Amino acid sequence: MKTKVVSVRLQSLVSISDKAYKAVAFDGSTAIIPKSQVFGTDYDVQKSEAYWISEWILEQKELQYSNKKVAWFNTDTQNFEPHYVIEHHKPELKKAINIKPIKELER
């Protein structure tokens, strides 16, 4: 099963029981997050600690996070799966403008 996870930068993530973490964000907001919804550490972030947390639990909590870094986690294989976004760009049609050529630039 695939789960959408978000990389969340936290000031601290402390285990408070066998089944839950207490997460504290940099703005002071706190939340109790189940251990089953924390999918590991995001090692790409260098300046602070970041964790992969499921998106649906973050929407229910009052914890500061950003949707800039999103991934899909496969719970069967315990690996992250690639996420591709395809965007099609259709250029706007512009009308040709009649301009006199600059004689200094002509060959």
Legacy VTK file of the C-alpha trace (Angstrom):
# vtk DataFile Version 3.0
C-alpha trace
ASCII
DATASET POLYDATA
POINTS 107 float
0.000 0.000 0.000
1.275 3.470 -0.877
1.226 6.304 1.631
1.843 9.947 0.788
4.498 11.339 3.139
5.872 14.841 3.697
9.334 15.855 4.881
8.765 17.872 8.064
11.529 19.874 9.760
11.151 19.606 13.507
12.896 21.095 16.497
12.443 17.808 18.348
10.735 14.454 17.995
10.612 12.656 21.340
9.178 9.224 22.065
6.584 9.577 24.844
5.231 6.014 24.808
5.469 2.768 22.864
2.963 4.070 20.339
3.472 7.842 20.041
5.941 10.679 19.480
5.704 14.276 20.654
6.703 16.564 17.783
7.724 20.185 18.348
8.056 22.514 15.346
10.228 25.634 15.196
7.247 27.968 15.715
6.445 26.242 19.022
3.483 24.199 17.796
3.314 20.683 19.197
1.470 17.514 18.226
1.223 13.909 19.313
1.937 11.680 16.301
1.521 7.886 16.207
4.755 5.974 15.617
3.123 4.116 12.758
2.839 7.419 10.833
6.530 8.378 11.102
8.428 6.707 8.250
12.002 7.639 9.145
14.539 10.436 8.936
14.985 12.613 5.857
18.757 12.616 5.395
18.703 15.209 2.582
18.082 18.046 5.052
21.347 19.287 6.582
20.583 22.271 8.848
18.019 20.628 11.107
16.357 17.304 11.686
13.592 16.339 9.277
11.301 13.334 9.341
9.003 11.658 6.840
5.469 11.839 8.283
2.249 10.779 6.557
0.317 13.669 5.077
-3.135 12.665 6.318
-2.067 12.816 9.987
-0.429 16.231 9.469
-3.687 17.630 8.101
-5.409 16.670 11.359
-2.703 18.153 13.624
-1.809 21.780 14.304
1.845 21.305 13.355
3.828 23.617 11.093
4.893 21.889 7.852
5.386 22.574 4.170
4.277 20.587 1.115
7.478 21.372 -0.788
8.962 17.903 -0.361
6.488 15.067 -0.880
7.129 11.375 -1.568
5.251 8.085 -1.773
6.205 5.328 0.668
5.356 1.711 -0.134
4.585 -0.094 3.126
4.901 -3.532 1.484
8.489 -3.072 0.237
9.516 -0.494 2.903
10.939 1.776 0.167
10.185 5.149 -1.331
8.716 5.061 -4.806
9.466 7.600 -7.518
6.948 10.384 -7.953
6.642 11.911 -11.409
4.751 15.081 -12.227
4.106 15.746 -15.901
3.258 19.291 -16.853
2.441 20.282 -20.413
3.338 23.787 -21.494
1.477 25.227 -24.435
3.157 28.418 -25.624
1.076 31.467 -26.425
0.862 32.568 -30.032
2.408 35.980 -30.582
1.767 38.254 -33.539
4.744 39.166 -35.650
5.793 42.787 -35.301
7.092 44.643 -38.338
10.344 46.208 -37.254
12.889 47.935 -39.392
16.168 46.000 -39.239
19.156 47.738 -37.703
21.702 48.302 -40.456
24.653 48.082 -38.058
23.697 44.517 -37.161
23.157 43.275 -40.729
25.821 41.063 -42.308
LINES 1 108
107 0 1 2 3 4 5 6 7 8 9 10 11 12 13 14 15 16 17 18 19 20 21 22 23 24 25 26 27 28 29 30 31 32 33 34 35 36 37 38 39 40 41 42 43 44 45 46 47 48 49 50 51 52 53 54 55 56 57 58 59 60 61 62 63 64 65 66 67 68 69 70 71 72 73 74 75 76 77 78 79 80 81 82 83 84 85 86 87 88 89 90 91 92 93 94 95 96 97 98 99 100 101 102 103 104 105 106
